[in-house]
Every structure is written in C-alpha cells, then in structure tokens.
C-alpha cells in the first residue's frame, strides 16, 4: 500500500487543520511580540522622561489638546494657583494592594488656562466609602513640578454631585469647572513650592518589567511547529498500520524490537519476569 493512504481526503483535512493551528500560533506569537514592544517602549519613556530636567508646561503642551504618547512621564513645571473649590476624587484607585481615591485639583496658570493635577492617593476611610482626611493643597501662588499622563477614557459613571469621578476623564472635568482646561493630559504631582506639611501619597516610580511576552512568543512558535510534528507522527503510525503485512515493514518492526530489547536494563528485565510469574 505504501503511502497511498495519504491521498484520502481526510488527510487533506488533517493538514488543513494543522496549517490553521500553526497560523493561529504565529498570530498569537506576533501579538505577544507587539505586547513586548509596548512594554519596552514604556520602559524607555520612563527612563528618558521620569527624572529629566523640568521644562515649562506650556512648552510641552502649547495647546489645550496637545499631547503625544512620547511625552508620558515627561517632567514639566508651572506656576499658578490651585482651584481648591473644584477638587475632585477619582474612586477605586489601587495602590499597594489597597483601594482608595486619587485627589484631582485643577491648577490655574497665570494665563487663565487650567491644568488638572493629580496630587496623589488617599485611602478609603475606616467607617465610610470616602477618605477620612484629604491633605489640603497650598493656597496662593504655587510652583509645581508634575509628570505628564494621558487623560483616561470614560469608565462607568461618576458622582459629580459628591465630587467623584470613575476615571480621569478630562473633558468631564472641564465641563464641571467651566474653564479652559487641558483635555489631553494631566499631571502626577512630583513637588510643590511652597511645600505643604502633608500631601496625598505620591505614586511610586514604575519599575522596568518587560513581562514574559518574549517567552510566550517562543512558546507559541514551538506550538505551531509541534502541530506539524504531531501530524508527522500520526502519519508514520498510520503508515505502519497500513503496511503491517509488508515484509519490509515487518523487518523494520523486528529491528525496532531488537533495539528496544537491547536497551532494557536489568531492573526492567526483572520487572517483566515478576509480572509474568
């Protein structure tokens, strides 16, 4: 019979399934590579921008809707005053295994434009679903240094009557305070001058971590190859079954059995004797 059994349509189906499986594995591998590229880009942005010398906010963001992904974590400085009456809380913000609130305080520049500053994190209260205390922002003229972050998309519904947001959705902040607001980026507070006696907890510096994406990439490529290896094994087993009456195949089976017997250890021989006794 030889290899003629491969002409049956079911083997074409097996081959098609194997090819589809391999394509899916390659696509997943490429997706993992893209995820790794994103992680590496984030690490590079932190290394480049996080501890850089501050530049004026209006130089980094010349328009209210200015912001580029490459500016994430960029250190900028500005002078103005906090609009403490328009302070907002962003709920359900995790930090160190706890859940609390980010404290957003609009910061009015000398030209009248408003930049949203995330002054830090405060924990949820012991007796209510609100902070027990929120450290106040400095009054009067203040110089700030912040690190830029992109505004967040809408996530759930806020409770603006109680001064709460579900996410840092800057257009909503702009509507709430009724002033010209930077709507593409906000700032994570690094420092204030004059410095208050107490401030909300600062966000920690992101730690470089590429994750396991590269390892997963290699695994998916290997899975794709193993699909063809598995198909080859099945074909080989089917060949042996279909040609079991062929003298040449019978000789090959006998040769494989001789090699298997030659590789047996004394312990295996003893076990076989005990099993047969």
N, C-alpha and C positions, 0 to 999 in steps of 0.2 A: 504493500500500500504506500510505503514511503511517506512523503509529506503532502500527498494529495488531499488529505482531510482538511488542510488549510483553505481549500477552495470553497468550502461550505460557507454560506452567508453568515452563519453565526460567528465565525471568526472575524469577519469584517466588522461585525457589531462589537466584538470584544476590543478590536483595535481602535474603533471609533471612540468607545468609552474611555480607553486608556489615553488617547490623544486629548479628549476633552478634560480628563482628570489632570493631565500634565499642563494643559493651558491654564486651568484654574489655579494650579500650584504656582505657575510662573506669575500670574496676575497677583496672587497673594504675596509672592516674594517681592515683586516690584512695589506693591503697596507698603510693605514693611521698609523697603529702601527709602521710599518717599517719606515715611514717618521718621526714619533716622535722619534724613536730610533736614527735616523740620526741627528735630531736636538739636542737631549740630548748629543750625542757624541761630536757634535761641541761645545756645551756649556762647556762640560768637558775639551775639548782641550784648549779652550780659558782660562779657569780658571787655568789649570795646566801650560800652556806654556807662556802665554802672558807676565806676569810680572816675569818670572823666571830669575835667575841669568844667564847672557850670558855665553855660552860655545864656544870654538873655532869652527869656521865654518868647518874646516877640520875634527874635531872630529865628528860633526853631520853628515857631508857628506864626508865620506872617499873616495868615487869615484865620478866621474863626473856625473854618472847616479844614484847616491844614493838619496833616499828619501822614507820615509814611511808616510802614512796618519797620523799616530800618531804624526808626527813632525810638523804638521800645527801650525803656530803661535809660534813655538819654537824660543826663543831669542838666537841669535848667534852673535859672534864678529869676526872681521878680520881686518888685516892691509894691505894696498897696495896703489894703486893709481887709480883714475878714468880715463878711456879712453874717454875723453870728445868728441873727434872727431867722436866716434862711437855712440853718443847719438841718441836715437830713441824715437818717440812718439807713444803712443797707443791711437787711436782715439775712440770717442763715449763712454767715461767712465763717468758714472754718479756719482755725489756727491752732497748731499743736495738739490736735485731737479734740479740741473744744469747738463749740459753735457760739458765735456772738454776732457783733454788729461792726461794720465799718462806719466811721464817722466822716461824713462829707460836709465840708464847709466851703461855700462859694467865696472866692477871693477876688476882690475888685482891684484891677490895676489902675494906675494913675490916669490912663486914657478912658476909663469908664468900662472897658471890657471886663468880663468875669471869667475866671478860670476856676474849675472845680478842683479842690484839693481833698484828697483822702488823708486825713490826719492820723489814721491808724485804726486799731481794733480794740474794742472793749467787750468783755464777756457778758453773757446774759445774766440777769440778776438772779439772786437766790430765791426770791419769792414771786417774781413776775417775769413775763416774757419781754422784759426791757432791761437795759443796763441799770445797775444800782446807781452808778455815777458816771458822768462824762466829763473828763477834764476840759476846761474851757479854753478856747483859742485866745491868743493875746489880743488886747484891744489896741486901737490906734494904728499908726503906721508900722508895718511889719515887713521884714525882708525874709523871703522863704527860698529854700532850695528843695526842688522836687525832682522825681524821676517820672518820665512820661509813660503813660499806658494808654492803650486804645480804649475808647468807650465800649461798653458792653451792649449786646443786643437785649431786647426785651425778654424777660424770663418771669413768667407768672404776672400777677397783678400787684401793684404796690398799694400802700395805705397812706396816701398823701395827707389825709386829714390828720393823721397821727405822725406825720413826718417820716414815713418809712417807704423805702423802695425795695423791689425784689432784685434789682440789678442796677449797675451804674449806667443807666440809660440817660445819656447827657441831654438829648432833646427834651426829655421829660423834666429834667432839672431846669432847663431854660424856660419851659412853659410855666413852671412853678414860681420862679422868681421874677419873671417878666423883664429880664435884662439881656443885653447881648452876651451870649455865653459861647465859649469854645466848645463845639459839639462833637469833635472827632477824638479828642484826647483829654485826659485828666492827669493829675499828678499825685504820686505817692510821696508823702512828706518825708524829706530827709532831715531838714533842720529849719528852725525859726529864730529870728533875731528881732526883738528880744526873746529869749527862750523862756517858756513858762516853767513853773516849778514842777508841773506834771503834765504829761501828754498821753494820748492813747498809745497803746503798744504798737511799735513800728513793725512793718512787715519784714521778715528776715530776707537776707540776700539769697536768691535762687542758687542752689547747688548744681554744679555741672553733672548731668546724668543723661547719657545717650539712650539708656534703657537697653533692652535685649533685642532691639529690632534687627541688628546685623545677624545675630544668632538665629533668629526666626527666619530671616531671609535664606540662609544656608539650609535650614531645615526644610523649607518649602521646596527649594530646588531639589534637595535629596528625595523628598516625597515624590516629586514629578518623575525623577529617574527610576525610583523604586517601582512605580507603576509599570514601566516597560520591563524591568527585571522580573516582576511578578508575572507579567504576561508571557515572557520567555520561559519561565519555569513551568507555567501551565501548559504551554505548547510542547515543551520537552516531555512532560509527563503523559500528555495525550499521544505523542509520537510513540512512546514506549508501549502504551496500552494498545494502540492500533497495530503495532508491528511485533507483538509478543510472540507470534508464530514464525517470525522470520529467523532463520538460523543465525544470521549475523547478529541480530539483536539479542538472541538467546546467548550467544557467546559473550557479548558485551555485558549482559546481566551476570553471567557466571564470573566474568573477570572482576566486576564490581564487588560481587560477593566474596571472592578470594581476597581482595584488598581489604574488605571490611573485617574478614576473619583474621587477617594478618595484623590488623591494628588493635585487636582486642587485648585487653590487659588480663593479667591473672585473676584479678578481682572479678572482672566481667565473666570470665570462664567459670569461676567458682559459683557465681550467682546463677548462671544458666544451669549448672549441674544441680544446684539446690532446687531451682524452680521445676526441673524435670523429674526430680526424685519423688 
